[in-house]
Amino acid sequence: MHFFRVIPIDKPHPAEVELTFMGDAVAKWEGDTLVIDTIGLREWPLSASNGWHSDALHTIERLRFTDATTVSYDITIDDPKIFTAPWSQEFQMKLHPTWKLYEQVCEENNRCEAGKCAPSNTQKTAQ
């Protein structure tokens, strides 16, 4: 994706946090692990009855190199308005030095704005 976050290290969250799409993230080092704590995420509703996450979402990400080309990524999701308890997932990210990264912009020709999908303007209809 083309999104990025600026994450200050060794600074607390402000007393008043404005809800934003990317939230308020702060980081600290715990040994060789970078710990990113994010709050202040604006609610992302899926529909009127349920959502992807609420404004109470709190995430903690832990990133640690396990070898020269592998990063262990562990995320804990805590959203008491959506889930009955916090949950975590861990996976690894591998560096592939020969791979090329290409731009991806999913906002262009967005056919599902606010969950209301429509045919693409660039799609050809079968004749």
Sequence and secondary structure as in RCSB ss.txt:
>XXXX:A:sequence
MHFFRVIPIDKPHPAEVELTFMGDAVAKWEGDTLVIDTIGLREWPLSASNGWHSDALHTIERLRFTDATTVSYDI
TIDDPKIFTAPWSQEFQMKLHPTWKLYEQVCEENNRCEAGKCAPSNTQKTAQ
>XXXX:A:secstr
        BS    SS   BSS EEEEEEETTEEEEEEE B  EESSSS EEE TT EEEEEEEEEETTEEEEEE
EEE TTT SS EEEEEEEE  TT       TTTT S GGG     TT     
